[in-house]
Amino acid sequence: MVWDYGLNYSRRKLFYLSLIEHSMRLPPPSLNLPLDEAVKIELETLFLDKVIAKLGLCISVYDIRSIKGGFIFPGDGASTCTVFSELIVFRPFVGEIIVAKLKESDANDLRLTLGFFYDIYIPVHLLPSPSRFESDTNNKNQGRWIWDFGEADAQSKEPRFVIDGTDQIKFQVYSVSYTSIPLEQPENSKPFAPMVITGSIDYDGLGPVSWWEEAEMVQEES
């Protein structure tokens, strides 16, 4: 059972406090510890840095509200109890604006990272139009995306609007999806990710932040 309410984090709800009810088993070695400490260790083992379906990525065990039970069943040296605890989870909402760094790019999409979460993708159809992909001479599977805004002779000069790893990228959350573990992983497919954020940079003010900083400087000079 789960209850959710948002944390006021930089005026955005990137993170939520989720109150969960969970029945858990405390192994015999943990019974030497204070009960709260033993329960927190087990909760962190179960949830920390893991995605909980429809809830998000668990960042921290924030608080333990109550512990009920503590029964030891015949023939089992472990203690079984029901715990009400609060978890801090990462789960951005659709439409939210987030700043991330580029992890990699190929002909299909951009992959971004927040440092603690790496499964953020910007597909081709959510890039600014017109955009083109320029392959790396040393690795044809990697390269950079270029926005050809207002550049009729874009092929003949160094482009201005390049998406590479030198800049922070501002994107809007398009969707958040939770996937089931596949029975078979197709060859050459992307690594399985239980939670995937799809983003868009096809709007004014989105994309590498330097694009818009330069535009503001030009406006101020004029």
N, C-alpha and C positions, 0 to 999 in steps of 0.2 A: 504494500500500500504506500502511495506517495502523495505528498502535498507540496506544491510549488509556490514560491513567492520570490520576486526579483530583488536583487541587491542594487543599491544605488552606486554604481561603479562608473565614475567619470560621466555621470548623467546618462549612461546607457545601460541596457540590461544584457550585457555580454555574459554575465554570471548570475546564477540563481542559487538561492538557498532551497534545498529540497529536503523535506522532512520525510524520512522513510521508516517503515516498520519492517524489521527483518529478524527471522528466527535463526540463531546461529549456535554453533557448537564450539566450545572452548576446550582445546586439547589439554590433557593433564599437566604438561609443563607450565602452561600459562596460569594455573591455579595458584602458583607461588607469588604471583604479582597482585597488586591492588586491582580490584575488579574493573574499575573504570579504565585503567591502563591496559589490562588484558583485552578488554572489549575493543578499545581503540586500535590496538595492534591488529586484531583480527579484521576489523572493518577496513583498515588501510590495505591489508593483504587482499581482501575481497574486491575493493572498489577503486583504490587510488590508481590514477592514470589509466583507467579503463572506461570504455563507453557503455553506458546503461541505455538500452533501447528506449527511444522516445523521451529520454531525460537529458542526455548529454554526456560530456566527458567529465569524470569526477576529478576535481583539482585538489580537494582537501576534505578531511573529516572535521567539520566546524565545531560540532557540539554533540554531546550525548544527553538526550533529554531524560530517558528513564531506562532501567534494566529490570525486567520481570522474569521470574522463574529461577533459573540456576539449579535445575534438577539434575541429578546424576542417576541415570537408569541402571538397573541391575546388569552386570556384565560389561558395563561401559564406564571407563574412568573419566570420561569427558563430562563437562557441564553444559546443559542446553538451556538457553535463555532467549527471551524476546526483547529486542532492543529498538528503541525509538531514537533515531539520531538525525542530525542535520548534516548534509553534504553540500559543499560548494561545487556546482557543476557549470561547465562552460557550454552555453547553448544560445548563440545569437539568433535574433528573430529576423524573419524575411523583411527586407527593406532597410535593414540596419547598415550604416556606413562604418567600415573598419579599415585600418591601415595595417598592411602586412609587407613582407619582403618577398621578392621573387626567389623561388627555390630552383626551378628549372622551367624550360619551355621547349615545346616541340611543335610539329605541324598541326597537332590536334588541339592543344590548349596551353595555358599557363598554369603552373603549379606554384602556389604561394604558401608561406609559412608564417606563423605567429611566434615561433620559438618553442612553444609547447604543443602546438597542433599543426600538422603538416598536410592535411588532406583538404586543401582549398583549391578548387579548379575554376579557371575562367575559360570556357569553351570558345571556339572560333566565332560562333554566331553572337556572342555577347562581348566581343571586342569592338572598339570603335571602327566605323566603316568610312573609307576603305582601308583595310589593313592587309599586309602581305608578310609572309614568312621568309626569312633569309637564313638558309642553312649554314651551320658552322663548317668551315672547310676541313676541319679535323674530325668532325663527328656529324654525319648527315642526319642523325636522329635528334640532334640538338641544334639550337640556333636562337634567333631573336625575332620578335615581332616588331613591325614598323607601321605606324599610322601615317598614311600619305595625305594628311589633311592639307589642302591648298598647295600641293606641290605637283604641278603638271609634269615637271621634268625630274620626278623623284628618283628615276633610275640613273641620272647623270651626275648626282652630287650626294654628299653625305647627308642622310635624312636628319631632320630635326627631332621628330617625335619617335624615339626609340624606346622600347621596353626591354630593359636589361637589369642586371643585378646590382646596379650602382645606386638605385633610388628606391624609396619607399613607394608602395602602390596603394592607392585608396580605391576600395571597391565597395559595391553594394551587394548585400546578401540576396541572392535570387531564390535559393532553396536550400533546405537542410534535410538530408535523407539518411535513413538508417537501413543498412543492408544486412541480410542474413548471411551466415557463413556458407559459401558455395560447396556443393558436394565435390565438384571438380574445378580446379583452377586452370583455365585455358592457357596454353603456352604463349609466352610473350605478353600476357595481359598485365595490367597494373596490379601491384600488391593489394591484397584484400584490405579494405578499410571499413570498419563497422559504422563510421559516421563520416559523411562527405558533405562539405559545404560547396555549393556552386555559386559563383559570384559573377557580377557584371561590371564592366568599366565603360559601357557604351552610353555615357551620359556626360554632360558638362560637369567639370570639376572632379571627375573620376580618372583613374589611371595614375601614372607616375606623378608625384606631387610637384616635381620640378616643371612639368608642362605648364601648370597653372600659375606657379610662382613667376615664371618668365612672362606670361601673359599679363599678370598684374603689374609687373615692372614696366612693360611697354605702355600700358594704359596710363600709369602715373607720369611717365616721361612725356606722353602726348598731351 
